[in-house]
Amino acid sequence: MISKEKNSKGDTVVEQDERPAFDEIGTEIGGNAGGQDASTRRAMAGLLVHKPRWSLSWRGWLLSLFLVSSIGAIVFFTIHPFLAVTHREKTDILVVEGWILPCTMEAAAGEFTNGGYQRVYTTGGPASGLGKYISDYSTVASIGAGLLHQAGVPADRIQMVPSRASARDRTYNSAMALKLYFQTNHISPSAINVVTEGSHARRTRLLFQKAFGKEITVGIISLPSCDYDPKHWWHYSQGVREVIGESIAYVYARFFFSPSKVQ
């Protein structure tokens, strides 16, 4: 507030009252009390503070919407190729995840025949529905070996390597079972190629590489799923479930999975 007084000489002196002024509801108006900005308003004995702020204009909101939509579209159309990666290494050893569909297993047999491989290993734990390990022959490693043989791969070129893990971390445990088999049988390849199905590929390579460490380079081969068209995966419920599920699982495997915690 401003007050006017006369000094001893009769001159008018204008003084600025440092005390804040309040309106009829107790809201402080104007002033710069307590070091606050002049545009700051306080009410209810300072319990409420009103300050001006920057906000997006309609142009700003339009640009933000465009950027978010563009990023979303890029992710949407590139997520499946990112997950369903194929990168072969130079090796004569092929590994096939035994859980893949029979129609996909035929393509895996073609990969073995045409890729110049000398040996194929099938991996995997107890078959779905069993709940727990019963025997090696009740695992998807055994089922996969049988399907490969039916597809034309000679029986003497196939070796099943079953895992006993059934509940969680099945891919990693399958890789550890294969690593143990290699060590027990003194097999020391410099690289292997792992065949899997669809968008499971990137996570498979990551977990196999975590299991083998720097000892063996892991290549990956993603074979298309028979359940949906990978180029239009969003048109199929199975494709949507698989892409969303594998996206979440890959993030977990990349940033939160700890091999030391695996039983």
C-alpha positions in Angstrom: 0.0 0.0 0.0 1.1 3.6 -0.6 0.9 6.3 2.1 1.6 10.0 1.9 2.9 12.1 4.7 4.5 15.6 5.2 7.9 16.0 6.7 9.0 18.8 9.1 9.7 21.1 6.1 6.2 20.6 4.7 7.2 18.5 1.8 5.0 15.6 0.8 6.7 12.2 1.2 5.4 9.1 -0.6 6.2 5.8 1.3 5.6 2.2 0.1 4.0 0.1 2.8 5.8 -3.2 2.8 2.8 -5.0 4.3 0.8 -7.1 1.8 -2.7 -5.9 0.9 -5.6 -8.4 0.9 -8.9 -8.4 -0.8 -12.2 -9.2 0.9 -11.6 -13.0 0.9 -8.1 -12.7 2.3 -6.2 -13.1 -0.9 -2.9 -11.1 -1.1 -2.8 -8.8 -4.0 0.2 -7.2 -5.7 3.3 -6.3 -3.7 6.6 -8.1 -3.3 6.3 -9.1 0.3 8.7 -11.7 1.7 10.8 -11.7 -1.5 8.0 -13.1 -3.5 7.5 -12.2 -7.2 5.0 -9.4 -7.7 2.7 -11.7 -9.6 2.4 -14.2 -6.8 -0.9 -14.3 -4.9 -1.4 -16.0 -1.6 -4.6 -16.8 0.3 -5.7 -18.3 3.6 -2.7 -17.0 5.5 -0.3 -18.3 3.0 -1.7 -21.9 2.8 -2.6 -21.3 -0.9 -0.3 -19.8 -3.5 -1.3 -18.7 -7.0 1.5 -18.2 -9.5 1.3 -17.7 -13.3 2.7 -20.6 -15.4 3.5 -21.4 -19.0 1.2 -23.8 -20.8 1.0 -25.1 -24.3 -0.9 -23.2 -26.9 -3.1 -24.9 -29.5 -0.1 -25.0 -31.8 2.0 -26.5 -29.0 -0.7 -29.2 -28.4 -0.9 -29.9 -32.1 2.8 -30.3 -32.4 2.9 -32.6 -29.3 0.1 -34.7 -30.7 1.9 -35.0 -34.0 5.2 -36.1 -32.4 3.6 -38.6 -30.1 1.6 -40.1 -33.0 4.7 -40.3 -35.2 6.7 -42.1 -32.5 3.8 -44.4 -31.8 3.4 -45.3 -35.5 7.2 -46.0 -35.8 7.1 -48.3 -32.8 3.9 -50.0 -34.0 5.3 -50.9 -37.4 8.8 -51.8 -36.4 8.2 -53.7 -33.1 7.7 -57.1 -34.8 10.7 -56.9 -37.0 12.7 -55.8 -34.0 11.6 -58.8 -31.9 11.6 -61.3 -34.7 15.3 -60.8 -35.5 17.4 -63.2 -37.6 21.2 -63.1 -37.4 23.1 -66.2 -38.3 26.6 -67.0 -37.2 29.0 -69.2 -39.1 28.7 -72.6 -37.4 27.8 -76.2 -38.0 25.7 -76.6 -34.9 22.0 -75.8 -34.9 19.8 -75.5 -31.8 16.1 -75.7 -32.1 13.6 -74.7 -29.3 11.4 -77.8 -29.0 8.2 -75.9 -28.2 7.8 -74.4 -31.7 4.8 -75.5 -33.7 5.0 -78.6 -35.9 4.6 -76.5 -39.1 7.5 -74.3 -38.0 9.5 -77.4 -37.1 9.4 -78.3 -40.8 11.0 -75.0 -41.7 13.6 -75.7 -38.9 14.4 -79.1 -40.6 14.9 -77.2 -43.9 17.3 -74.8 -42.1 19.3 -77.8 -41.0 19.4 -79.4 -44.4 20.2 -76.3 -46.3 22.5 -74.6 -43.8 25.3 -77.2 -43.9 24.9 -78.1 -40.2 26.4 -81.3 -38.8 24.4 -81.6 -35.6 21.1 -80.3 -34.2 20.1 -80.0 -30.6 16.6 -79.6 -29.3 15.9 -77.9 -26.0 13.0 -77.3 -23.7 11.4 -78.5 -20.4 8.2 -80.3 -19.5 5.5 -80.2 -22.1 2.6 -77.9 -21.5 -0.1 -79.3 -19.2 2.2 -81.6 -17.3 3.0 -79.1 -14.6 6.3 -80.7 -13.6 9.2 -82.7 -14.8 8.3 -86.5 -15.2 11.0 -87.8 -17.6 13.2 -86.6 -20.5 10.7 -88.1 -22.9 7.8 -85.9 -21.6 9.7 -82.7 -22.5 9.3 -80.4 -25.5 13.0 -81.2 -26.3 11.9 -84.8 -26.9 8.8 -83.8 -28.8 10.9 -81.4 -31.0 13.4 -84.1 -31.7 10.7 -86.4 -32.9 9.2 -83.7 -35.1 12.5 -82.9 -36.7 13.0 -86.6 -37.5 9.5 -86.8 -39.1 10.5 -83.7 -41.2 13.4 -85.5 -42.6 16.4 -84.9 -40.3 18.4 -88.1 -39.8 18.0 -89.5 -36.2 21.7 -89.8 -35.7 22.1 -86.0 -36.3 19.6 -85.1 -33.6 20.3 -84.8 -29.9 17.6 -83.8 -27.4 18.8 -81.8 -24.4 15.9 -81.6 -22.0 15.5 -79.1 -19.1 13.7 -79.8 -15.9 12.4 -76.2 -15.4 8.7 -75.9 -15.9 7.4 -72.8 -14.2 9.6 -69.8 -14.9 12.7 -68.7 -16.8 12.3 -71.7 -19.1 14.3 -70.3 -22.0 17.3 -69.4 -19.8 17.1 -72.8 -18.0 17.0 -74.6 -21.4 20.1 -72.6 -22.4 21.8 -73.6 -19.2 21.0 -77.3 -19.7 22.5 -77.1 -23.2 25.6 -75.4 -21.8 26.0 -78.1 -19.2 25.6 -80.8 -21.9 28.3 -79.2 -23.9 30.6 -79.1 -20.9 29.9 -82.7 -19.9 30.5 -84.0 -23.4 33.5 -81.7 -24.1 31.8 -79.9 -27.0 33.4 -76.5 -27.5 31.9 -74.7 -30.5 32.8 -71.0 -31.1 29.2 -70.3 -32.1 25.7 -71.8 -32.4 22.6 -70.8 -34.2 19.3 -71.0 -32.3 16.0 -71.5 -34.2 12.9 -70.2 -32.6 9.5 -68.9 -33.6 8.3 -65.3 -34.4 8.8 -62.5 -32.0 10.4 -64.7 -29.3 13.7 -64.5 -31.2 15.3 -61.4 -29.6 14.6 -62.5 -26.1 15.9 -66.0 -26.9 19.2 -64.7 -28.2 19.6 -62.5 -25.2 19.0 -65.2 -22.7 21.1 -67.8 -24.5 23.9 -65.3 -24.6 23.5 -64.6 -20.9 23.8 -68.4 -20.2 26.8 -69.0 -22.4 28.6 -65.7 -21.7 31.5 -64.9 -23.9 32.4 -68.5 -24.5 30.1 -69.0 -27.4 28.5 -66.5 -29.8 24.8 -67.0 -30.2 23.2 -66.5 -33.6 19.4 -66.4 -33.9 17.0 -67.5 -36.6 13.3 -66.4 -36.4 10.9 -68.6 -38.3 7.5 -67.1 -39.1 4.6 -68.3 -36.9 1.9 -70.4 -38.6 -0.7 -68.7 -36.5 -0.6 -65.2 -38.1 0.9 -63.1 -40.9 3.9 -61.3 -39.3 3.5 -58.4 -41.7 0.0 -57.8 -40.4 0.2 -59.2 -36.9 -2.3 -56.7 -35.5 -5.1 -58.3 -37.5 -4.8 -61.5 -35.4 -5.5 -62.0 -31.7 -2.6 -64.4 -31.5 -0.3 -61.9 -33.1 -1.4 -59.1 -30.7 -1.0 -61.3 -27.6 2.4 -62.5 -28.8 3.9 -59.1 -29.7 2.6 -57.4 -26.5 3.7 -60.3 -24.3 7.2 -60.6 -25.9 7.7 -56.8 -25.7 7.1 -56.9 -22.0 9.2 -60.1 -21.5 12.1 -58.6 -23.5 12.1 -55.5 -21.4 12.2 -57.6 -18.2 14.9 -59.9 -19.6 17.0 -56.9 -20.7 16.8 -54.7 -17.6 15.6 -56.8 -14.7 16.5 -60.5 -15.2 19.2 -61.7 -13.0 20.8 -65.1 -13.7 22.0 -65.4 -10.1 18.4 -65.6 -9.0 17.5 -68.5 -11.2 17.0 -71.7 -9.3 
